[in-house]
Amino acid sequence: MVKHTSIHDKGELSLFDVLESVRNDPNFPESGAIGVFVGVVRGKTTKDEVVRKLRLEAYEEKANKVLEDICNELRRRTGIVDVQIHHFVGEFNVSEDLVYVAVAGAHRGDVFPVLTEAVERYKKEAPIWKKEYLESGKSSWVSEKH
């Protein structure tokens, strides 16, 4: 059974598992759309440097609470049936999945704005950090919080 929202070790969960969890919600028959965001490791930095791998870490207890709060708040929106955020920690190669965000709702017009908000909020609010390891041999912790 997939928790609605959580920090997971790399490989602990698949996108299929998340979609199955969304579909198993007792209120899912009210849905007419599922929107999904899959965050992956990008192969270049914002300065166009080649990324070799990423390491993601989290203050898991706090991150789980923040993700749960975001999802619970967004689930109360009109037309929304379910919101789930599943973020991974560990070491990742370029193109590997880092996060799954799924939103189920009555109509696509309900789903897309909530999906965007869920992504923007977890990036700003959750204590999750990433370290980029570059092909040049350099490494540094990076932030997407604005």
C-alpha positions in Angstrom: 0.0 0.0 0.0 1.4 3.4 -1.1 1.2 6.2 1.4 -0.4 9.3 -0.1 2.7 11.3 0.3 6.2 10.5 1.4 10.0 10.7 1.1 11.2 7.4 -0.4 14.6 5.7 -1.0 15.5 5.6 -4.7 13.7 2.7 -6.4 11.2 2.1 -3.5 8.2 3.2 -5.7 7.3 3.3 -9.3 5.1 5.7 -11.2 2.8 2.8 -11.8 2.5 2.4 -8.0 1.5 6.0 -7.6 -1.1 5.8 -10.3 -2.5 2.7 -8.8 -2.7 4.4 -5.4 -4.6 7.4 -6.9 -7.0 5.0 -8.7 -7.6 3.1 -5.4 -8.9 6.2 -3.6 -12.5 5.6 -2.7 -13.5 8.9 -4.3 -11.7 8.2 -7.6 -14.9 7.6 -9.5 -15.5 11.4 -9.2 -12.4 11.9 -11.3 -12.2 12.7 -14.9 -8.5 13.4 -15.1 -5.2 12.6 -13.6 -2.3 15.0 -14.0 1.3 13.7 -13.4 4.6 15.5 -13.0 7.8 13.4 -13.1 10.9 15.3 -12.1 14.1 13.8 -13.5 17.9 14.5 -13.2 18.8 17.1 -15.8 22.2 16.5 -17.6 23.3 20.2 -17.5 23.4 22.8 -14.8 22.0 26.3 -15.2 25.5 27.3 -16.2 25.6 24.6 -18.9 28.0 22.4 -17.1 27.6 18.6 -17.6 26.1 16.8 -14.6 27.4 13.3 -13.8 25.0 12.5 -10.9 22.9 14.0 -8.1 22.7 13.1 -4.4 19.4 14.0 -2.7 19.0 14.2 1.1 16.1 15.3 3.2 15.2 16.1 6.8 12.7 13.3 6.3 10.4 13.8 9.3 9.9 17.5 8.5 9.8 16.9 4.7 7.1 14.3 5.1 5.0 16.7 7.2 5.5 19.6 4.7 4.5 17.3 1.8 1.5 16.0 3.7 0.4 19.5 4.6 0.6 20.7 1.0 -1.3 17.7 -0.3 -4.0 18.0 2.4 -4.5 21.7 1.7 -4.7 21.2 -2.1 -7.1 18.2 -1.7 -9.7 20.7 -0.3 -9.8 22.6 -3.6 -13.0 22.4 -5.6 -12.9 19.6 -8.1 -9.9 17.9 -6.6 -10.1 14.2 -5.5 -6.5 13.4 -4.6 -3.0 15.0 -4.5 0.1 12.9 -3.9 3.8 13.9 -3.8 6.5 11.2 -3.6 10.1 12.4 -3.5 13.1 10.2 -3.6 16.4 10.5 -1.8 19.7 8.8 -2.6 22.1 8.9 -5.5 20.8 9.4 -9.0 22.2 9.3 -12.5 21.1 11.7 -15.3 17.6 11.0 -16.5 16.5 9.0 -13.4 13.2 9.9 -11.7 13.5 12.1 -8.6 9.8 12.9 -7.8 6.3 12.0 -8.7 3.4 14.4 -8.2 -0.1 13.2 -9.1 -3.4 15.1 -9.0 -6.8 13.6 -9.7 -9.7 15.8 -10.2 -13.2 16.1 -11.8 -11.9 18.0 -14.9 -8.5 18.8 -16.4 -9.1 22.4 -15.7 -9.2 21.6 -12.0 -6.1 19.4 -12.2 -3.5 21.5 -14.0 -3.3 24.5 -11.7 -3.2 22.3 -8.6 -0.4 20.1 -10.2 1.6 23.3 -10.9 1.1 24.6 -7.4 2.0 21.3 -5.8 5.3 21.2 -7.7 6.2 24.9 -7.0 5.3 24.5 -3.3 7.3 21.3 -2.6 10.3 22.9 -4.2 10.1 26.0 -2.0 8.8 24.5 1.3 10.2 20.9 1.7 13.6 20.5 3.4 15.1 18.5 0.5 18.6 19.2 -0.7 20.5 18.2 -3.8 24.2 18.0 -4.5 25.4 18.1 -8.1 28.4 16.1 -9.1 29.9 17.6 -12.3 31.9 15.9 -15.1 34.6 18.4 -14.3 35.1 16.8 -10.9 33.5 19.7 -8.9 30.5 19.2 -6.7 28.2 21.6 -4.8 24.9 21.7 -3.0 22.3 23.6 -5.1 19.0 25.2 -4.3 15.9 25.8 -6.4 14.2 27.8 -3.6 13.5 31.4 -4.6 
